[in-house]
Amino acid sequence: MLREQPMEAKWHLMALSRFRDYNQLLKPNLSGMVVFSSVIGYLMVPGIHFAWGDIMLWRNIITLFIGGMLVTGGANTINQILERDSDQLMQRTRLRPMPDGRMHHMEAWVFAAITGIGGALLLGYYFNPQTGALSFLSLLLYAFVYTPMKKVHPIAVFIGAIPGALPPLIGWVAGTGGFGIGGWILFTLQFFWQFPHFWAIAWVAFDDYNRAGIRLLPTRERETKFTAIQCVLYSLVLIPMATVPHVFGLIGNVGMVVCMLCGLMYFIASVLFYIKNDHKSARRVMFASFIYLPVILLALVMDKV
């Protein structure tokens, strides 16, 4: 009995370590934000009203959340498989399971297939085939188009913004079975939000990305203000776009005002980035992007008409 305890403790530590590795592949923090926007897209569907005691609604939300986490986790895993050599060169990614040698890439491929395909099948079976197909399309675009393009051309940001904006549309399709105007409005808002978000992160992590040969900035040099100009233009678009959900009868006046104020905050942060063009102002844009998306998503669903 005394001899078994150290072995049992060893197995527990190994299991915990492997769980942490799989958790790193899934990127739950990033995936959770993505799936949250999908749930908001579902709740924005006319005729669907949030109620704490609605068991069927909660079942749908939980299923959408689980399926979305699986698909997004599968895409994140493939991203890490394809970038395992690059990740070794970057400070923030060198301790991921594959660059650190804790996991073989074939094991990661199996995990990606189970999570990605399983999540898409779950969404397609539970909601409708369109939801499953659209979620799987987002995985393919992110993993096999955006990821390799990151080393080729900054247009990768535009490509990546497409699967990045699909989650609220996926939620809308899950609730309606079709591609309505409301879903495309949510897609467009999240699409434009991503450009300053991506570029601010790429500016802050320029040295890491440069070592790995990843090109996300709209210019080869960080010192020019061209990246900041792009952030200003794309964030500016979000201010008038805040009126679109109201014009189409999706939200009321309060939701529109909140979305406009968030857009204004994002725009001011981008303008300051253009003026100062330094690490601190780039981080300000990055944090503004972190605030903007969850706040406007909550404002949309809370002021839904």
Secondary structure, DSSP 4 states (H G I P E B T S, - for coil): -TTHHHHHHHHHHHHHHHHHHHHHHH-HHHHHHHHHHHHHHHHTSTT----TT-HHHHHHHHHHHHHHHHHHHHHHHHHHHHTHHHHTTSTTTTTSTTTTTSS-HHHHHHHHHHHHHHHHHHHHHHT-HHHHHHHHHHHHHIIIIIHHHTTT-TTHHHHHHHHHHHHHHHHHHHHHSS--HHHHHHHHHHHHHHHHHHHHHHHHTHHHHHHHT---SSSS-SSSSHHHHHHHHHHHHHHHHTTHHHHTTSB-HHHHHHHHHHHHHHHHHHHHHHHH-SHHHHHHHHHHHHHHHHHHHHHHHHTB-
